[in-house]
Amino acid sequence: MDAALCAFDADGVVTHWNREAERILGWPAAEAVGRRGFAGWAVRAADAEEIHRRLMAVMGAPGRQVHEFALLRKDGSRVLVRTQSAGVRGADGAAAGVYCAFSEVHAQIDLERSIALSEALFEDGSWGVVLVDVDLRPTVVSAYAARALGTARATLLGRPLGELIVQGVEELEGALQHVLAEGPPASPAEVWVVLRTAEGERRRCLRSGFLRLSSPLAEEPVPLGVGWLFQDVTDQKLAEQEADRLRFRSNQLHRAARNAAECEDPMEAITTHLDFAVAGFADHALVDLVVGERLVRTVATPAGTPGPAAPVAGGGIPVRYPPGHPALQAVDRTGSVRACAGGSGAEACAAAEAWAAERQWPRDAAHALCVVLRSRGRTLGVLTFLRGPSRPAFERPDAAYAESVASHVALAAALTAPAHPR
């Protein structure tokens, strides 16, 4: 047995003594069996009576009792052991003796610490813990992990990760397989995944660490699986991304203003602002200025390959916007209007091309943001930003940035002296 075991009869005489007891105390079974109690050989004389009384008292008590004793090794050194003792009954039900299992206290405490750590990680830990077997199927899931993954703890057990993770499962499984084959990475990795939950799909960032699990009982290391430890840092990463985005856009506005201030031609100042604004923000930009009662396309970026904004050659012809066009809505509302072709797949792409063509936009446009140009209480035109289908739709923070750009463009547009601004 892994634990030391000894037994006493009803008179306190040692009847059993296993090899683990011999290893801990150094006394072989031949010298231990037949002795009465531990007095005179395995305990100090001052402690012998108290220890013997406590051990033999177990015969008349129900269940097991736990004690800690200082025993003597054969070489005279002392060792603190923790014992679990239980009474033994004979065939007639009378007390027949005591069984006593013991181990060194520090070894027992190490075991208890390991068990306590495992229980704390799986119940109260602030990190998600998922143990997966060699087939990459979860076997144990902590409470935090279940909450972060949006599922019940038992739901994941024994099931492929792909049933829960819609996107990013290949990267995660690749990391788990690498750990099984090569060992854990030196530092945590941030893994973006899309989870399938009862509330719908959620995109999360999981800061993950990995541990290869091997059996401590095998003669050679045998992989039992991988411990996947992670923490949901989505909110932190999104906040960092937003801060970076705001910093970049602020720098772009500042640089555009400095460069535009050196432009003698107001139209050149408009194109300068658009070139800085489009970078990292949109695929196309258009400026339609009010001439009379109509909007005239004045400045645009190339419809095909990306390029700098430039005045429209042969401008002056009003744009044939149909009723309800987002640019017309922006003028009527004196505000910003967002529009989207919607859908996905090949059919949706064809529909998006028709949607863009109908609105007099480049055919690769799928998302639009129209911002009115205002200066000194007058509506001078509309600034339109366009994105392709591979990019996300414009959101409220994007509209705020576009409005900042529009305020600079409007100042330059006012110098072009449109005929009849509203």
N, C-alpha and C positions, 0 to 999 in steps of 0.2 A: 504494500500500500504506500501511497505518497505521504500519509500521515503516520506518525509514530503511534504504536498501539501497545498497551499493556493491560493485563487483567488481574484482578485479585479475587480470591475466594472469600467466603464469609468471614474467615479469620484474618483476612488482610494479607495472605501469602500470595506472592506473584505466581501466576499460572501461565501467562502468555507474555511474550516479549518479541516484537518483530524486528526486522532489519533496520527500519527507519529509526526505531528507538535506540538501536545499537549505534547507528551513525551519529545521532545527536549527542548521546551521552557517553559513547565509547565502551559501554558495558555489553559484552556478548550475552546471548540468551542463556548460555550454559552457566554464567555467573550470576544472572539476574533471577531466573526462575527458581523458586523455592525459598527465596528470602521473604521475611515478613516485613511488609511495608518498605519504605525508603530509608528507614533509620540506619545509620552507621555506614552507609555506602553512597546513596544518591542524594541525600540532603544533609545540611548541617544539623548537628545535634540539637541546637536551639530551636530549629524549625520543625523537627521531625514529628513531634506529637501533634502540633497544630495541623500540619499537612495531612497526617494520617487520619485525624478526626474528620477533617472536611471531606476527604475522599470517601471514607466509609459511611459518612452520613447520607451519601447519595442512595444507598441501598433502601432506605426507608422513605425516600422522597420521589414524587412522580416526575417524569420527564428528565431532561438533561440539565446539568448545571455547569457553568463556566467559571473557572478559577484561573488565577495566574500564580505560579510558584517559581521560586528560584531553586533549581536543582543543581547537583554537582556532577561534573563529568568525571570520568575515570582518572583523568590527569590532574584533578583537583580544581579545575577552573569552574566558574559558575555560569549558568545559562538560564535566562528567564524564559519560561514556557507558558503557553496558554493551553489549558486543558478543557476538554468537554467530557464529562463523566456521566454515566447512567447506570442505574442498578440493573442487576440480572436476576430473573426469577427462575426457580427450579420447576420441575414438572408438577410439584405439589403447590405451586404458587408462592412458596416461601422464598425469602431473600437468599440468593445463592452467591452473590459476589458483585463485583463492579468492573465494568469496562471503562477504560480511560484512553482517549485519543489526545495526543498533544503535539504541538509544533513550536518552534522557536517564535517568540513574540514578534520579532522584527519581520520574519517571513510572513506571519499571519497578518501583520499590519500592512505589509506591502500588498498582499492579496486583497485585503479589505479596501485599501486605497484604490486599487485598480477597479474593483467592483463599484465603489462609490463614484469614481470618475466616470465610468461607463454610464451609470444611472443618471448622473448629473448632466452629461452631454446629451443623452437621449430624452431627458425630461425637462431640464431647466436651462440648458445651454443657450447662449446668444448666437451660436453658430448652427447652421443646419448640418446634420450628420446623416449620411446615407451609406450603408454598407452594401456593396454589390458583389455577387459571386463571380466566378471566372467566366460565366456566360453573360456578364454585365446586366444581371437582373437584380433589383433591390431585394435585400433580405431583411434589413432593419432600417427604419426611417424614424428620425427624431421628431419631436413635436414641432420645433422651429422649422425643420425642413418641410414638413407637411403643410404648415401655414404658408411658407414662402412659395411652395409649388402649387398651392391652391387645391389641395386634395386631402383626403383622409389618409392616416398613416397606413391602414391596412390595404388601401386601394392599390398602392404601388407594388406591394410585395409579390415577387415572382413574375412580374409583367415587364415587357420590354419598355425601355425609356422612351421609345418612339411613340408609344400610345399617349404620353403626356406632353412631350416636347415636340411642337410642330416644326420649328426651325432651330437649327443649332445642335441637333442631336448627333449629327455626324462628327462635329468638332469635339463634343463631349465624349462620345464613345471612343474616338481616336485617342483622346487623352487617357482614358481609362485603360485602353489596350496598351498604350505606351508604358504606363505605370506597371502593369502586369509583366511586361517583357523587360523593361529597362530600369524600373525604379521610379520614385517620385521626382518631379522637377524641383529645381533649387528654390523657386519662389512661387508665390500664388499667381494664378492666371485669372484674367477677367473674361468670362464667357457670356456672350449675349445669346439669349434663347427666347423663343416665343412659346408660351405655355398654353395648353388647351385647358380651360377651367369652365366651371359651371356658368360664370359670368361672361364667357367669351374668351378670345385670345388676348394674352397679355405679353408684352415684350419686357423682359427683365434682364438685368446685368447681375451675374453671380460671381463674386470674387471667390475663387475656388483653390483649395489645396488638396493634394492627393497623398495617400499613404498605401503602400503595398502591405497587405496582411499575409503573414506566414504563420503556420502552425508551430507553437513552441514545443510541441510534444514529439515532432518528427525528428529523426536523425539528420535528415537533410531538409533544407528549406522547401516547404510545400506551399505554393500560393493558395490562399483561401479566398482571395478577392481583393477588392480595393476599398479603402475608406475615403469617401468623398466628403470633404468639409467645405462649406461655403457660407457666405453671407450676402444677403440681398443688398446691393449698393446702388440700385437703380436711381433712387432719388438723388443720391450724391453725384452720380455720373451725369445725370440730366442737368443738375445745377451747375456742374463744371462746364458742360457743353454750352449751356445757355450763357454762362459768364464769358466763355471764350468767344461765342458768337457776338455778344454785345460789344466786347472789346474790339473784335475785328471790324464790326460795322461802324463803331465810333471812330476808329482809325481811318476807315475808308471815307467817312464823311469829312473828317478833318483834312485829309490829303486832297480830296476833291475840291474842297473850298479853297485851299491854298493854290492849287493849280488853276482853278477857274478864275481866281482873282487876277491872274496874269493875262487872261484872254481879253483882247480888245473887242473881238466880235462876240456878241451875245450868243449866237448860234454855236460858236466853238465852246463857249462856257457850258451850254446845255449838253453837248456831246461829251465833254469832259466829265460832268457829273454822272452821266449815264454809264460811261466806261467804268468808273470806280464802283458804281452801284450794282452793276450786273455781276461783277466778279463774285463768285460763290453764292450768289443770291438768285439769279434767274438765268434763263437761256436767251431770252430776247427782251428788248425794251422798245417801246414805241411812244412817240409824242405826237398828239393830235391837238392843234391849236384852233381856237374859235376864230373863224373868219365869217363875218356876217352872222347868219343863223346856223351855220354848218361847221362840222369839224373837218379840218384839213390835215392829212398826214404830213408832218414836217420833218421829223427825225426818226430814224429806225436803225436797228442793228441788222446785219445781213440775215436773210431768211434761211440760207443754207448752212454753210460752215460758220462757226463762231468768228466774230470780227468786231472791230470798233464801230461805235455808233457814228452815223453820218447823216447830213441833211439829205432828204429825199430828192432825187433828181427829177426835175419837171414837176415840182410840187405846185400846189395851188388848186388842184381838183378835189372837191369834197369827197370824203370817204362815204361809201354807200352802206352805212350801218343800218341793219333792220331795226324795227321798233323793239324795244326791250333789250337792246344791246347793253352789256355791262358798262361800256364807256358812256353811253347816254344816261344810264341809271346813275352813274357817278356824278354827272353834271347836274341831273335833276335833284339828287339828294345832297349835293355839295359835300360829298364824303367818299369813302372807299367802298368798293364792291369786289367781292371775290366770286369766282366762277370756276366750275370744274366739269370736264367732259364726263367723268365717272366711268365705271365698268373696268373690266380687265380681260385679257385674252386677245386673240387675233381679231374676233368680231368687234370687240370694244375698241381696238386700235383703229380699225377702219371707220367706225362710228365717230371716233375722236377726230380723225382727219376731216370728215365732213363737217363736224361741229366747228372746228377751227376755220375751215374755209368759208363757211357761212358767215362767220363773224369777221372776215377780212384779216385773219391772223395767219402766220406761218402754219403749215399743215402739221408740223411736229408739236404744236402746242396742245397741252391737255389741262393746264391749270393757269388761271389768269387772275391778276390783281390790278384793278383800275383805280387810280387815285386822281382826284380832281386837282387842278393847278389853280391856286388862288393867290392873288396879290392885291393889296390895298382894297379889299372888299369886292374884287372883281374875279369872275371865273374866266381864266385865260385858256383853258384846255384840259386835256386828260393825259396822264402818264400811265402807260400800261406795261406791266411786267408779265412775262410768260415763262412757264416751265414745261418741260417735256413729260411724257408719261412715266418715265423712269424715276422721276423726282416726286417728293411729297407735295401735297396741295399747300397753298399759302394759308397761314394761320394768323391769329390776331397780332402776335409780336412782329410778324412779317409786314403786316399792314402799318404798324407804327413806324417801322424803319422806312417803308416806302413813302409814308407821309413826310418824314424828315427830308428824304431826297427831293420829294415834290416841292417842298417849300423853297429849296435852293434853285430848282429848275424854274419855278414860277418867277423868282426874282430876275433871272436872266431872260425868261420869256417876256416879261413886262417891258424889257428894253427893245424888243423887236417890234413894238407898237402895232399889235393886231388891230384890224380895222374896227370891229365892233365887239369888244369883250363884254360879256354879260356881267 
